[in-house]
Amino acid sequence: MNKWKGMGTVAALFLIDIKIKEYVEKHVGEDEKDRPVLGGRFYLRKVYNQGIAMNGLEKYPKIIKQISFVLSLSGLVSYLFLLGKRGRYLEKAGMALVAGGAFGNTYERLEKGRVTDYLAIGTKNEKIGRVTFNLADVFIALGTVAGLAGLAGKK
């Protein structure tokens, strides 16, 4: 895959995440009751996260913005480095997901000082059901798993 196509993949993932966040911003109220999605497997809600991972470190917004930017940029550079390598498709796919998701959250964090989370897992477990995330988080998690699986498969 050439670098331009690779950057297009990252840009597409970024835009998908941002557009969904814009939709949620306009069409879902903060106090609105959770909306079932996919037959209740997930719920749509709007939660603002000013920190990282369930508002962790929310008292340090400047540091969070800086760390988020550096990690996003590092992920992108790593991805671009991988694009120059033959094969390694699982690692490349993983890093594209990580970079696209990281930039989705970082952009919103830099632009608005917070990240919009909007998905929850439909479960009877109250602790799990309270956790709210966004598509960028899913991209990052899946990308990390794919990248690690690609590395493990190299050996």
Residue pairs with C-beta under 8 A, 6 or more apart in sequence:
1 83
1 92
2 83
3 80
3 83
3 84
6 79
6 80
6 83
6 92
6 96
7 80
9 96
9 100
10 76
10 79
10 96
10 99
10 100
10 103
11 100
12 100
13 96
13 97
13 99
13 100
13 101
13 104
13 139
14 100
14 103
14 104
14 107
16 100
16 135
17 100
17 101
17 104
17 105
17 134
17 135
17 136
17 139
18 104
18 107
18 108
20 118
20 134
20 135
21 104
21 108
21 116
21 118
21 134
24 44
24 46
24 116
24 118
25 46
25 116
28 35
28 44
28 45
28 46
28 118
29 46
30 46
30 47
30 48
32 45
32 46
34 43
34 44
34 45
34 120
35 43
35 44
35 45
36 42
36 43
36 44
36 122
37 43
37 44
37 119
40 122
41 121
41 122
42 119
42 120
42 121
42 122
43 119
43 120
43 121
43 122
43 129
44 118
44 119
45 118
45 119
45 120
45 132
46 116
46 117
46 118
47 116
47 117
47 118
47 132
48 114
48 115
48 116
48 117
49 55
49 58
49 114
49 115
49 116
49 117
49 132
50 58
50 61
50 113
50 114
50 115
51 57
51 58
51 59
51 60
51 61
51 64
52 64
52 68
54 131
57 63
57 64
58 64
61 113
64 109
65 106
65 109
65 110
68 102
68 105
68 106
68 109
68 110
69 106
69 110
71 102
71 106
72 99
72 102
72 103
72 106
75 95
75 98
75 99
75 102
76 99
76 102
76 103
78 95
78 99
79 92
79 95
79 96
79 98
79 99
82 88
82 91
82 92
82 95
83 92
88 150
88 154
89 150
90 146
90 147
90 149
90 150
90 153
91 146
91 147
91 150
91 151
92 150
93 143
93 146
93 150
94 142
94 143
94 144
94 145
94 146
94 147
94 148
94 149
94 150
95 143
95 147
96 143
97 139
97 140
97 142
97 143
97 146
98 139
98 140
98 143
98 144
98 147
99 143
100 136
100 139
100 143
101 135
101 136
101 137
101 138
101 139
101 140
101 143
102 136
102 140
104 134
104 135
104 136
104 139
105 115
105 134
105 136
105 137
105 140
108 114
108 115
108 116
109 115
115 134
115 136
116 134
117 132
117 133
117 134
117 137
118 132
118 134
119 132
119 133
119 134
119 135
119 138
120 129
120 130
120 131
120 132
120 133
121 128
121 129
121 131
122 129
123 129
